[in-house]
């Protein structure tokens, strides 16, 4: 997975995301920002699951389906390449 575009995003903890390359801005919830920051650090799905489970009570199955959906959304926004 190619996540280098995420490294260039300006993200704050209030959910504001700005892409200086495209000029687009987005909003995300706390969990989405958390995941994008981990992806930008090069973390894989298993590492992100562990980090999420340390912060939130979530099953692996629930995480997996939500994470896959989130990645598809990031791909549609041209922020990651799967």
PDB file with SEQRES, HELIX, SHEET and CRYST1 records, atoms N, CA, C and O in Angstrom:
SEQRES   1 A   82  UNK UNK UNK UNK UNK UNK UNK UNK UNK UNK UNK UNK UNK          
SEQRES   2 A   82  UNK UNK UNK UNK UNK UNK UNK UNK UNK UNK UNK UNK UNK          
SEQRES   3 A   82  UNK UNK UNK UNK UNK UNK UNK UNK UNK UNK UNK UNK UNK          
SEQRES   4 A   82  UNK UNK UNK UNK UNK UNK UNK UNK UNK UNK UNK UNK UNK          
SEQRES   5 A   82  UNK UNK UNK UNK UNK UNK UNK UNK UNK UNK UNK UNK UNK          
SEQRES   6 A   82  UNK UNK UNK UNK UNK UNK UNK UNK UNK UNK UNK UNK UNK          
SEQRES   7 A   82  UNK UNK UNK UNK                                              
HELIX    1 AA1 UNK A    4  UNK A    7  1                                   4    
HELIX    2 AA2 UNK A   30  UNK A   40  1                                  11    
HELIX    3 AA3 UNK A   45  UNK A   55  1                                  11    
HELIX    4 AA4 UNK A   60  UNK A   76  1                                  17    
SHEET    1 AA1 3 UNK A   9  UNK A  11  0                                        
SHEET    2 AA1 3 UNK A  16  UNK A  19 -1                                        
SHEET    3 AA1 3 UNK A  25  UNK A  27 -1                                        
CRYST1    1.000    1.000    1.000  90.00  90.00  90.00 P 1           1          
ATOM      1  N   UNK A   1       0.843  -1.171   0.000  1.00  0.00           N  
ATOM      2  CA  UNK A   1       0.000   0.000   0.000  1.00  0.00           C  
ATOM      3  C   UNK A   1       0.894   1.242   0.000  1.00  0.00           C  
ATOM      4  O   UNK A   1       1.870   1.318   0.747  1.00  0.00           O  
ATOM      5  N   UNK A   2       0.556   2.181  -0.823  1.00  0.00           N  
ATOM      6  CA  UNK A   2       1.299   3.437  -0.932  1.00  0.00           C  
ATOM      7  C   UNK A   2       0.607   4.513  -0.101  1.00  0.00           C  
ATOM      8  O   UNK A   2      -0.523   4.899  -0.398  1.00  0.00           O  
ATOM      9  N   UNK A   3       1.281   4.997   0.936  1.00  0.00           N  
ATOM     10  CA  UNK A   3       0.676   5.983   1.837  1.00  0.00           C  
ATOM     11  C   UNK A   3       1.480   7.276   1.920  1.00  0.00           C  
ATOM     12  O   UNK A   3       1.245   8.085   2.818  1.00  0.00           O  
ATOM     13  N   UNK A   4       2.418   7.488   1.011  1.00  0.00           N  
ATOM     14  CA  UNK A   4       3.299   8.659   1.110  1.00  0.00           C  
ATOM     15  C   UNK A   4       2.537   9.983   1.039  1.00  0.00           C  
ATOM     16  O   UNK A   4       2.991  10.979   1.602  1.00  0.00           O  
ATOM     17  N   UNK A   5       1.394  10.014   0.363  1.00  0.00           N  
ATOM     18  CA  UNK A   5       0.618  11.262   0.294  1.00  0.00           C  
ATOM     19  C   UNK A   5       0.116  11.681   1.667  1.00  0.00           C  
ATOM     20  O   UNK A   5      -0.063  12.870   1.929  1.00  0.00           O  
ATOM     21  N   UNK A   6      -0.110  10.712   2.540  1.00  0.00           N  
ATOM     22  CA  UNK A   6      -0.583  11.027   3.886  1.00  0.00           C  
ATOM     23  C   UNK A   6       0.476  11.777   4.687  1.00  0.00           C  
ATOM     24  O   UNK A   6       0.141  12.550   5.585  1.00  0.00           O  
ATOM     25  N   UNK A   7       1.746  11.558   4.373  1.00  0.00           N  
ATOM     26  CA  UNK A   7       2.828  12.226   5.087  1.00  0.00           C  
ATOM     27  C   UNK A   7       2.831  13.728   4.832  1.00  0.00           C  
ATOM     28  O   UNK A   7       3.346  14.491   5.648  1.00  0.00           O  
ATOM     29  N   UNK A   8       2.266  14.157   3.720  1.00  0.00           N  
ATOM     30  CA  UNK A   8       2.246  15.578   3.375  1.00  0.00           C  
ATOM     31  C   UNK A   8       1.016  16.307   3.899  1.00  0.00           C  
ATOM     32  O   UNK A   8       0.935  17.531   3.800  1.00  0.00           O  
ATOM     33  N   UNK A   9       0.063  15.574   4.452  1.00  0.00           N  
ATOM     34  CA  UNK A   9      -1.164  16.200   4.929  1.00  0.00           C  
ATOM     35  C   UNK A   9      -0.919  16.957   6.225  1.00  0.00           C  
ATOM     36  O   UNK A   9      -0.137  16.532   7.075  1.00  0.00           O  
ATOM     37  N   UNK A  10      -1.600  18.081   6.356  1.00  0.00           N  
ATOM     38  CA  UNK A  10      -1.621  18.803   7.623  1.00  0.00           C  
ATOM     39  C   UNK A  10      -2.869  18.335   8.359  1.00  0.00           C  
ATOM     40  O   UNK A  10      -3.985  18.512   7.872  1.00  0.00           O  
ATOM     41  N   UNK A  11      -2.678  17.737   9.537  1.00  0.00           N  
ATOM     42  CA  UNK A  11      -3.801  17.198  10.307  1.00  0.00           C  
ATOM     43  C   UNK A  11      -3.748  17.773  11.711  1.00  0.00           C  
ATOM     44  O   UNK A  11      -2.676  17.906  12.302  1.00  0.00           O  
ATOM     45  N   UNK A  12      -4.917  18.112  12.235  1.00  0.00           N  
ATOM     46  CA  UNK A  12      -4.939  18.500  13.642  1.00  0.00           C  
ATOM     47  C   UNK A  12      -5.911  17.609  14.398  1.00  0.00           C  
ATOM     48  O   UNK A  12      -6.695  16.871  13.801  1.00  0.00           O  
ATOM     49  N   UNK A  13      -5.846  17.690  15.705  1.00  0.00           N  
ATOM     50  CA  UNK A  13      -6.664  16.813  16.543  1.00  0.00           C  
ATOM     51  C   UNK A  13      -8.141  17.187  16.544  1.00  0.00           C  
ATOM     52  O   UNK A  13      -8.960  16.453  17.096  1.00  0.00           O  
ATOM     53  N   UNK A  14      -8.492  18.310  15.938  1.00  0.00           N  
ATOM     54  CA  UNK A  14      -9.895  18.711  15.831  1.00  0.00           C  
ATOM     55  C   UNK A  14     -10.571  18.109  14.615  1.00  0.00           C  
ATOM     56  O   UNK A  14     -11.768  18.310  14.410  1.00  0.00           O  
ATOM     57  N   UNK A  15      -9.811  17.361  13.791  1.00  0.00           N  
ATOM     58  CA  UNK A  15     -10.396  16.684  12.643  1.00  0.00           C  
ATOM     59  C   UNK A  15     -10.192  17.376  11.322  1.00  0.00           C  
ATOM     60  O   UNK A  15     -10.709  16.921  10.302  1.00  0.00           O  
ATOM     61  N   UNK A  16      -9.444  18.475  11.315  1.00  0.00           N  
ATOM     62  CA  UNK A  16      -9.199  19.185  10.071  1.00  0.00           C  
ATOM     63  C   UNK A  16      -7.998  18.573   9.365  1.00  0.00           C  
ATOM     64  O   UNK A  16      -6.949  18.359   9.973  1.00  0.00           O  
ATOM     65  N   UNK A  17      -8.163  18.291   8.068  1.00  0.00           N  
ATOM     66  CA  UNK A  17      -7.094  17.710   7.258  1.00  0.00           C  
ATOM     67  C   UNK A  17      -6.951  18.575   6.013  1.00  0.00           C  
ATOM     68  O   UNK A  17      -7.937  18.852   5.330  1.00  0.00           O  
ATOM     69  N   UNK A  18      -5.734  18.999   5.719  1.00  0.00           N  
ATOM     70  CA  UNK A  18      -5.482  19.813   4.534  1.00  0.00           C  
ATOM     71  C   UNK A  18      -4.420  19.140   3.686  1.00  0.00           C  
ATOM     72  O   UNK A  18      -3.368  18.746   4.188  1.00  0.00           O  
ATOM     73  N   UNK A  19      -4.704  19.013   2.394  1.00  0.00           N  
ATOM     74  CA  UNK A  19      -3.754  18.444   1.432  1.00  0.00           C  
ATOM     75  C   UNK A  19      -3.139  19.593   0.650  1.00  0.00           C  
ATOM     76  O   UNK A  19      -3.796  20.146  -0.233  1.00  0.00           O  
ATOM     77  N   UNK A  20      -1.894  19.972   0.945  1.00  0.00           N  
ATOM     78  CA  UNK A  20      -1.272  21.096   0.249  1.00  0.00           C  
ATOM     79  C   UNK A  20      -1.002  20.815  -1.228  1.00  0.00           C  
ATOM     80  O   UNK A  20      -0.867  21.751  -2.016  1.00  0.00           O  
ATOM     81  N   UNK A  21      -0.921  19.548  -1.612  1.00  0.00           N  
ATOM     82  CA  UNK A  21      -0.668  19.212  -3.012  1.00  0.00           C  
ATOM     83  C   UNK A  21      -1.878  19.493  -3.888  1.00  0.00           C  
ATOM     84  O   UNK A  21      -1.735  19.958  -5.019  1.00  0.00           O  
ATOM     85  N   UNK A  22      -3.066  19.214  -3.371  1.00  0.00           N  
ATOM     86  CA  UNK A  22      -4.279  19.407  -4.168  1.00  0.00           C  
ATOM     87  C   UNK A  22      -5.041  20.666  -3.775  1.00  0.00           C  
ATOM     88  O   UNK A  22      -5.829  21.188  -4.564  1.00  0.00           O  
ATOM     89  N   UNK A  23      -4.811  21.153  -2.566  1.00  0.00           N  
ATOM     90  CA  UNK A  23      -5.557  22.294  -2.065  1.00  0.00           C  
ATOM     91  C   UNK A  23      -6.869  21.909  -1.412  1.00  0.00           C  
ATOM     92  O   UNK A  23      -7.599  22.775  -0.930  1.00  0.00           O  
ATOM     93  N   UNK A  24      -7.178  20.615  -1.389  1.00  0.00           N  
ATOM     94  CA  UNK A  24      -8.427  20.143  -0.784  1.00  0.00           C  
ATOM     95  C   UNK A  24      -8.282  20.055   0.730  1.00  0.00           C  
ATOM     96  O   UNK A  24      -7.198  19.814   1.260  1.00  0.00           O  
ATOM     97  N   UNK A  25      -9.397  20.257   1.404  1.00  0.00           N  
ATOM     98  CA  UNK A  25      -9.434  20.044   2.843  1.00  0.00           C  
ATOM     99  C   UNK A  25     -10.549  19.056   3.158  1.00  0.00           C  
ATOM    100  O   UNK A  25     -11.536  18.956   2.430  1.00  0.00           O  
ATOM    101  N   UNK A  26     -10.373  18.342   4.239  1.00  0.00           N  
ATOM    102  CA  UNK A  26     -11.296  17.302   4.651  1.00  0.00           C  
ATOM    103  C   UNK A  26     -11.521  17.418   6.154  1.00  0.00           C  
ATOM    104  O   UNK A  26     -10.775  18.098   6.859  1.00  0.00           O  
ATOM    105  N   UNK A  27     -12.540  16.757   6.618  1.00  0.00           N  
ATOM    106  CA  UNK A  27     -12.729  16.608   8.057  1.00  0.00           C  
ATOM    107  C   UNK A  27     -12.817  15.125   8.369  1.00  0.00           C  
ATOM    108  O   UNK A  27     -13.264  14.322   7.549  1.00  0.00           O  
ATOM    109  N   UNK A  28     -12.389  14.784   9.556  1.00  0.00           N  
ATOM    110  CA  UNK A  28     -12.412  13.401   9.989  1.00  0.00           C  
ATOM    111  C   UNK A  28     -12.668  13.374  11.488  1.00  0.00           C  
ATOM    112  O   UNK A  28     -12.455  14.364  12.187  1.00  0.00           O  
ATOM    113  N   UNK A  29     -13.123  12.237  11.964  1.00  0.00           N  
ATOM    114  CA  UNK A  29     -13.276  12.106  13.408  1.00  0.00           C  
ATOM    115  C   UNK A  29     -11.935  11.728  14.031  1.00  0.00           C  
ATOM    116  O   UNK A  29     -10.943  11.520  13.332  1.00  0.00           O  
ATOM    117  N   UNK A  30     -11.926  11.645  15.343  1.00  0.00           N  
ATOM    118  CA  UNK A  30     -10.700  11.368  16.088  1.00  0.00           C  
ATOM    119  C   UNK A  30     -10.047  10.053  15.664  1.00  0.00           C  
ATOM    120  O   UNK A  30      -8.827   9.975  15.522  1.00  0.00           O  
ATOM    121  N   UNK A  31     -10.862   9.032  15.465  1.00  0.00           N  
ATOM    122  CA  UNK A  31     -10.335   7.723  15.080  1.00  0.00           C  
ATOM    123  C   UNK A  31      -9.744   7.760  13.677  1.00  0.00           C  
ATOM    124  O   UNK A  31      -8.698   7.161  13.426  1.00  0.00           O  
ATOM    125  N   UNK A  32     -10.405   8.459  12.765  1.00  0.00           N  
ATOM    126  CA  UNK A  32      -9.888   8.583  11.406  1.00  0.00           C  
ATOM    127  C   UNK A  32      -8.543   9.284  11.367  1.00  0.00           C  
ATOM    128  O   UNK A  32      -7.640   8.858  10.647  1.00  0.00           O  
ATOM    129  N   UNK A  33      -8.402  10.359  12.138  1.00  0.00           N  
ATOM    130  CA  UNK A  33      -7.117  11.072  12.219  1.00  0.00           C  
ATOM    131  C   UNK A  33      -6.049  10.142  12.791  1.00  0.00           C  
ATOM    132  O   UNK A  33      -4.924  10.096  12.292  1.00  0.00           O  
ATOM    133  N   UNK A  34      -6.406   9.407  13.832  1.00  0.00           N  
ATOM    134  CA  UNK A  34      -5.490   8.467  14.459  1.00  0.00           C  
ATOM    135  C   UNK A  34      -4.982   7.448  13.443  1.00  0.00           C  
ATOM    136  O   UNK A  34      -3.784   7.172  13.376  1.00  0.00           O  
ATOM    137  N   UNK A  35      -5.897   6.894  12.655  1.00  0.00           N  
ATOM    138  CA  UNK A  35      -5.530   5.905  11.641  1.00  0.00           C  
ATOM    139  C   UNK A  35      -4.672   6.530  10.555  1.00  0.00           C  
ATOM    140  O   UNK A  35      -3.670   5.938  10.152  1.00  0.00           O  
ATOM    141  N   UNK A  36      -5.038   7.712  10.070  1.00  0.00           N  
ATOM    142  CA  UNK A  36      -4.236   8.358   9.023  1.00  0.00           C  
ATOM    143  C   UNK A  36      -2.815   8.639   9.503  1.00  0.00           C  
ATOM    144  O   UNK A  36      -1.861   8.475   8.742  1.00  0.00           O  
ATOM    145  N   UNK A  37      -2.668   9.058  10.747  1.00  0.00           N  
ATOM    146  CA  UNK A  37      -1.329   9.317  11.290  1.00  0.00           C  
ATOM    147  C   UNK A  37      -0.513   8.030  11.363  1.00  0.00           C  
ATOM    148  O   UNK A  37       0.679   8.031  11.057  1.00  0.00           O  
ATOM    149  N   UNK A  38      -1.148   6.936  11.767  1.00  0.00           N  
ATOM    150  CA  UNK A  38      -0.442   5.650  11.814  1.00  0.00           C  
ATOM    151  C   UNK A  38      -0.069   5.169  10.417  1.00  0.00           C  
ATOM    152  O   UNK A  38       1.032   4.656  10.212  1.00  0.00           O  
ATOM    153  N   UNK A  39      -0.967   5.328   9.463  1.00  0.00           N  
ATOM    154  CA  UNK A  39      -0.656   4.959   8.080  1.00  0.00           C  
ATOM    155  C   UNK A  39       0.503   5.799   7.544  1.00  0.00           C  
ATOM    156  O   UNK A  39       1.374   5.282   6.845  1.00  0.00           O  
ATOM    157  N   UNK A  40       0.515   7.083   7.868  1.00  0.00           N  
ATOM    158  CA  UNK A  40       1.593   7.971   7.418  1.00  0.00           C  
ATOM    159  C   UNK A  40       2.936   7.557   8.008  1.00  0.00           C  
ATOM    160  O   UNK A  40       3.984   7.809   7.413  1.00  0.00           O  
ATOM    161  N   UNK A  41       2.904   6.922   9.175  1.00  0.00           N  
ATOM    162  CA  UNK A  41       4.129   6.426   9.811  1.00  0.00           C  
ATOM    163  C   UNK A  41       4.572   5.083   9.239  1.00  0.00           C  
ATOM    164  O   UNK A  41       5.611   4.550   9.628  1.00  0.00           O  
ATOM    165  N   UNK A  42       3.778   4.536   8.310  1.00  0.00           N  
ATOM    166  CA  UNK A  42       4.136   3.268   7.694  1.00  0.00           C  
ATOM    167  C   UNK A  42       3.631   2.043   8.436  1.00  0.00           C  
ATOM    168  O   UNK A  42       4.063   0.926   8.150  1.00  0.00           O  
ATOM    169  N   UNK A  43       2.723   2.236   9.383  1.00  0.00           N  
ATOM    170  CA  UNK A  43       2.184   1.101  10.134  1.00  0.00           C  
ATOM    171  C   UNK A  43       1.278   0.265   9.239  1.00  0.00           C  
ATOM    172  O   UNK A  43       0.593   0.796   8.365  1.00  0.00           O  
ATOM    173  N   UNK A  44       1.280  -1.047   9.462  1.00  0.00           N  
ATOM    174  CA  UNK A  44       0.408  -1.936   8.691  1.00  0.00           C  
ATOM    175  C   UNK A  44      -0.881  -2.200   9.467  1.00  0.00           C  
ATOM    176  O   UNK A  44      -1.060  -1.702  10.579  1.00  0.00           O  
ATOM    177  N   UNK A  45      -1.768  -2.980   8.875  1.00  0.00           N  
ATOM    178  CA  UNK A  45      -3.091  -3.223   9.449  1.00  0.00           C  
ATOM    179  C   UNK A  45      -3.010  -3.839  10.845  1.00  0.00           C  
ATOM    180  O   UNK A  45      -3.770  -3.454  11.734  1.00  0.00           O  
ATOM    181  N   UNK A  46      -2.107  -4.783  11.045  1.00  0.00           N  
ATOM    182  CA  UNK A  46      -1.977  -5.445  12.335  1.00  0.00           C  
ATOM    183  C   UNK A  46      -1.495  -4.456  13.397  1.00  0.00           C  
ATOM    184  O   UNK A  46      -2.005  -4.446  14.518  1.00  0.00           O  
ATOM    185  N   UNK A  47      -0.529  -3.639  13.049  1.00  0.00           N  
ATOM    186  CA  UNK A  47      -0.020  -2.642  13.992  1.00  0.00           C  
ATOM    187  C   UNK A  47      -1.092  -1.604  14.328  1.00  0.00           C  
ATOM    188  O   UNK A  47      -1.193  -1.156  15.470  1.00  0.00           O  
ATOM    189  N   UNK A  48      -1.879  -1.232  13.342  1.00  0.00           N  
ATOM    190  CA  UNK A  48      -2.952  -0.262  13.574  1.00  0.00           C  
ATOM    191  C   UNK A  48      -4.034  -0.887  14.444  1.00  0.00           C  
ATOM    192  O   UNK A  48      -4.567  -0.223  15.334  1.00  0.00           O  
ATOM    193  N   UNK A  49      -4.368  -2.155  14.202  1.00  0.00           N  
ATOM    194  CA  UNK A  49      -5.339  -2.852  15.043  1.00  0.00           C  
ATOM    195  C   UNK A  49      -4.888  -2.832  16.497  1.00  0.00           C  
ATOM    196  O   UNK A  49      -5.681  -2.534  17.389  1.00  0.00           O  
ATOM    197  N   UNK A  50      -3.619  -3.148  16.740  1.00  0.00           N  
ATOM    198  CA  UNK A  50      -3.102  -3.157  18.111  1.00  0.00           C  
ATOM    199  C   UNK A  50      -3.207  -1.772  18.748  1.00  0.00           C  
ATOM    200  O   UNK A  50      -3.584  -1.650  19.914  1.00  0.00           O  
ATOM    201  N   UNK A  51      -2.877  -0.739  17.992  1.00  0.00           N  
ATOM    202  CA  UNK A  51      -2.952   0.627  18.516  1.00  0.00           C  
ATOM    203  C   UNK A  51      -4.394   1.025  18.809  1.00  0.00           C  
ATOM    204  O   UNK A  51      -4.680   1.652  19.828  1.00  0.00           O  
ATOM    205  N   UNK A  52      -5.293   0.657  17.913  1.00  0.00           N  
ATOM    206  CA  UNK A  52      -6.715   0.979  18.101  1.00  0.00           C  
ATOM    207  C   UNK A  52      -7.266   0.236  19.319  1.00  0.00           C  
ATOM    208  O   UNK A  52      -8.013   0.809  20.113  1.00  0.00           O  
ATOM    209  N   UNK A  53      -6.899  -1.033  19.465  1.00  0.00           N  
ATOM    210  CA  UNK A  53      -7.394  -1.807  20.601  1.00  0.00           C  
ATOM    211  C   UNK A  53      -6.838  -1.289  21.928  1.00  0.00           C  
ATOM    212  O   UNK A  53      -7.464  -1.475  22.972  1.00  0.00           O  
ATOM    213  N   UNK A  54      -5.678  -0.644  21.899  1.00  0.00           N  
ATOM    214  CA  UNK A  54      -5.143  -0.028  23.113  1.00  0.00           C  
ATOM    215  C   UNK A  54      -5.920   1.223  23.498  1.00  0.00           C  
ATOM    216  O   UNK A  54      -5.956   1.595  24.671  1.00  0.00           O  
ATOM    217  N   UNK A  55      -6.540   1.875  22.521  1.00  0.00           N  
ATOM    218  CA  UNK A  55      -7.283   3.108  22.761  1.00  0.00           C  
ATOM    219  C   UNK A  55      -8.783   2.888  22.948  1.00  0.00           C  
ATOM    220  O   UNK A  55      -9.428   3.584  23.732  1.00  0.00           O  
ATOM    221  N   UNK A  56      -9.328   1.918  22.223  1.00  0.00           N  
ATOM    222  CA  UNK A  56     -10.776   1.710  22.179  1.00  0.00           C  
ATOM    223  C   UNK A  56     -11.101   0.233  22.373  1.00  0.00           C  
ATOM    224  O   UNK A  56     -10.276  -0.637  22.094  1.00  0.00           O  
ATOM    225  N   UNK A  57     -12.293  -0.034  22.846  1.00  0.00           N  
ATOM    226  CA  UNK A  57     -12.764  -1.417  22.939  1.00  0.00           C  
ATOM    227  C   UNK A  57     -13.427  -1.770  21.620  1.00  0.00           C  
ATOM    228  O   UNK A  57     -14.523  -1.296  21.320  1.00  0.00           O  
ATOM    229  N   UNK A  58     -12.764  -2.598  20.839  1.00  0.00           N  
ATOM    230  CA  UNK A  58     -13.280  -2.971  19.527  1.00  0.00           C  
ATOM    231  C   UNK A  58     -12.798  -4.380  19.196  1.00  0.00           C  
ATOM    232  O   UNK A  58     -11.658  -4.741  19.490  1.00  0.00           O  
ATOM    233  N   UNK A  59     -13.667  -5.162  18.588  1.00  0.00           N  
ATOM    234  CA  UNK A  59     -13.281  -6.513  18.187  1.00  0.00           C  
ATOM    235  C   UNK A  59     -12.463  -6.443  16.897  1.00  0.00           C  
ATOM    236  O   UNK A  59     -12.528  -5.468  16.148  1.00  0.00           O  
ATOM    237  N   UNK A  60     -11.702  -7.492  16.664  1.00  0.00           N  
ATOM    238  CA  UNK A  60     -10.891  -7.560  15.448  1.00  0.00           C  
ATOM    239  C   UNK A  60     -11.771  -7.571  14.198  1.00  0.00           C  
ATOM    240  O   UNK A  60     -11.437  -6.932  13.201  1.00  0.00           O  
ATOM    241  N   UNK A  61     -12.888  -8.290  14.245  1.00  0.00           N  
ATOM    242  CA  UNK A  61     -13.789  -8.357  13.091  1.00  0.00           C  
ATOM    243  C   UNK A  61     -14.393  -6.995  12.775  1.00  0.00           C  
ATOM    244  O   UNK A  61     -14.434  -6.581  11.617  1.00  0.00           O  
ATOM    245  N   UNK A  62     -14.857  -6.307  13.803  1.00  0.00           N  
ATOM    246  CA  UNK A  62     -15.455  -4.985  13.598  1.00  0.00           C  
ATOM    247  C   UNK A  62     -14.407  -4.015  13.047  1.00  0.00           C  
ATOM    248  O   UNK A  62     -14.680  -3.256  12.118  1.00  0.00           O  
ATOM    249  N   UNK A  63     -13.201  -4.050  13.633  1.00  0.00           N  
ATOM    250  CA  UNK A  63     -12.122  -3.194  13.148  1.00  0.00           C  
ATOM    251  C   UNK A  63     -11.815  -3.484  11.688  1.00  0.00           C  
ATOM    252  O   UNK A  63     -11.687  -2.562  10.883  1.00  0.00           O  
ATOM    253  N   UNK A  64     -11.698  -4.754  11.345  1.00  0.00           N  
ATOM    254  CA  UNK A  64     -11.293  -5.149  10.004  1.00  0.00           C  
ATOM    255  C   UNK A  64     -12.238  -4.599   8.941  1.00  0.00           C  
ATOM    256  O   UNK A  64     -11.790  -4.051   7.934  1.00  0.00           O  
ATOM    257  N   UNK A  65     -13.538  -4.743   9.160  1.00  0.00           N  
ATOM    258  CA  UNK A  65     -14.488  -4.253   8.149  1.00  0.00           C  
ATOM    259  C   UNK A  65     -14.481  -2.732   8.080  1.00  0.00           C  
ATOM    260  O   UNK A  65     -14.530  -2.165   6.988  1.00  0.00           O  
ATOM    261  N   UNK A  66     -14.422  -2.063   9.228  1.00  0.00           N  
ATOM    262  CA  UNK A  66     -14.383  -0.595   9.234  1.00  0.00           C  
ATOM    263  C   UNK A  66     -13.086  -0.072   8.620  1.00  0.00           C  
ATOM    264  O   UNK A  66     -13.096   0.904   7.870  1.00  0.00           O  
ATOM    265  N   UNK A  67     -11.977  -0.722   8.940  1.00  0.00           N  
ATOM    266  CA  UNK A  67     -10.677  -0.301   8.413  1.00  0.00           C  
ATOM    267  C   UNK A  67     -10.635  -0.448   6.895  1.00  0.00           C  
ATOM    268  O   UNK A  67     -10.179   0.455   6.193  1.00  0.00           O  
ATOM    269  N   UNK A  68     -11.107  -1.581   6.392  1.00  0.00           N  
ATOM    270  CA  UNK A  68     -11.121  -1.798   4.946  1.00  0.00           C  
ATOM    271  C   UNK A  68     -11.989  -0.754   4.242  1.00  0.00           C  
ATOM    272  O   UNK A  68     -11.620  -0.249   3.182  1.00  0.00           O  
ATOM    273  N   UNK A  69     -13.131  -0.434   4.826  1.00  0.00           N  
ATOM    274  CA  UNK A  69     -14.004   0.599   4.263  1.00  0.00           C  
ATOM    275  C   UNK A  69     -13.314   1.965   4.285  1.00  0.00           C  
ATOM    276  O   UNK A  69     -13.406   2.728   3.323  1.00  0.00           O  
ATOM    277  N   UNK A  70     -12.629   2.265   5.376  1.00  0.00           N  
ATOM    278  CA  UNK A  70     -11.924   3.545   5.499  1.00  0.00           C  
ATOM    279  C   UNK A  70     -10.815   3.652   4.452  1.00  0.00           C  
ATOM    280  O   UNK A  70     -10.628   4.710   3.851  1.00  0.00           O  
ATOM    281  N   UNK A  71     -10.088   2.567   4.235  1.00  0.00           N  
ATOM    282  CA  UNK A  71      -9.032   2.576   3.210  1.00  0.00           C  
ATOM    283  C   UNK A  71      -9.611   2.822   1.815  1.00  0.00           C  
ATOM    284  O   UNK A  71      -9.025   3.551   1.015  1.00  0.00           O  
ATOM    285  N   UNK A  72     -10.752   2.216   1.532  1.00  0.00           N  
ATOM    286  CA  UNK A  72     -11.393   2.451   0.237  1.00  0.00           C  
ATOM    287  C   UNK A  72     -11.792   3.910   0.077  1.00  0.00           C  
ATOM    288  O   UNK A  72     -11.689   4.469  -1.015  1.00  0.00           O  
ATOM    289  N   UNK A  73     -12.248   4.525   1.159  1.00  0.00           N  
ATOM    290  CA  UNK A  73     -12.595   5.945   1.110  1.00  0.00           C  
ATOM    291  C   UNK A  73     -11.341   6.796   0.880  1.00  0.00           C  
ATOM    292  O   UNK A  73     -11.368   7.739   0.089  1.00  0.00           O  
ATOM    293  N   UNK A  74     -10.251   6.468   1.566  1.00  0.00           N  
ATOM    294  CA  UNK A  74      -9.001   7.209   1.361  1.00  0.00           C  
ATOM    295  C   UNK A  74      -8.486   7.033  -0.065  1.00  0.00           C  
ATOM    296  O   UNK A  74      -7.928   7.961  -0.651  1.00  0.00           O  
ATOM    297  N   UNK A  75      -8.676   5.838  -0.616  1.00  0.00           N  
ATOM    298  CA  UNK A  75      -8.268   5.591  -2.000  1.00  0.00           C  
ATOM    299  C   UNK A  75      -9.120   6.419  -2.955  1.00  0.00           C  
ATOM    300  O   UNK A  75      -8.595   6.979  -3.918  1.00  0.00           O  
ATOM    301  N   UNK A  76     -10.415   6.504  -2.709  1.00  0.00           N  
ATOM    302  CA  UNK A  76     -11.311   7.296  -3.554  1.00  0.00           C  
ATOM    303  C   UNK A  76     -10.942   8.777  -3.521  1.00  0.00           C  
ATOM    304  O   UNK A  76     -11.161   9.497  -4.495  1.00  0.00           O  
ATOM    305  N   UNK A  77     -10.382   9.229  -2.398  1.00  0.00           N  
ATOM    306  CA  UNK A  77      -9.943  10.620  -2.278  1.00  0.00           C  
ATOM    307  C   UNK A  77      -8.521  10.806  -2.820  1.00  0.00           C  
ATOM    308  O   UNK A  77      -7.974  11.907  -2.754  1.00  0.00           O  
ATOM    309  N   UNK A  78      -7.926   9.747  -3.351  1.00  0.00           N  
ATOM    310  CA  UNK A  78      -6.581   9.741  -3.906  1.00  0.00           C  
ATOM    311  C   UNK A  78      -5.521  10.072  -2.852  1.00  0.00           C  
ATOM    312  O   UNK A  78      -4.535  10.751  -3.137  1.00  0.00           O  
ATOM    313  N   UNK A  79      -5.742   9.582  -1.634  1.00  0.00           N  
ATOM    314  CA  UNK A  79      -4.781   9.804  -0.553  1.00  0.00           C  
ATOM    315  C   UNK A  79      -3.920   8.581  -0.288  1.00  0.00           C  
ATOM    316  O   UNK A  79      -2.842   8.699   0.296  1.00  0.00           O  
ATOM    317  N   UNK A  80      -4.381   7.406  -0.709  1.00  0.00           N  
ATOM    318  CA  UNK A  80      -3.595   6.170  -0.622  1.00  0.00           C  
ATOM    319  C   UNK A  80      -3.799   5.391  -1.912  1.00  0.00           C  
ATOM    320  O   UNK A  80      -4.778   5.591  -2.630  1.00  0.00           O  
ATOM    321  N   UNK A  81      -2.863   4.507  -2.187  1.00  0.00           N  
ATOM    322  CA  UNK A  81      -3.008   3.581  -3.325  1.00  0.00           C  
ATOM    323  C   UNK A  81      -2.957   2.175  -2.755  1.00  0.00           C  
ATOM    324  O   UNK A  81      -1.980   1.789  -2.114  1.00  0.00           O  
ATOM    325  N   UNK A  82      -4.012   1.418  -2.991  1.00  0.00           N  
ATOM    326  CA  UNK A  82      -4.085   0.047  -2.473  1.00  0.00           C  
ATOM    327  C   UNK A  82      -3.457  -0.936  -3.423  1.00  0.00           C  
ATOM    328  O   UNK A  82      -3.432  -2.134  -3.143  1.00  0.00           O  
TER     329      UNK A  82                                                      
END                                                                             
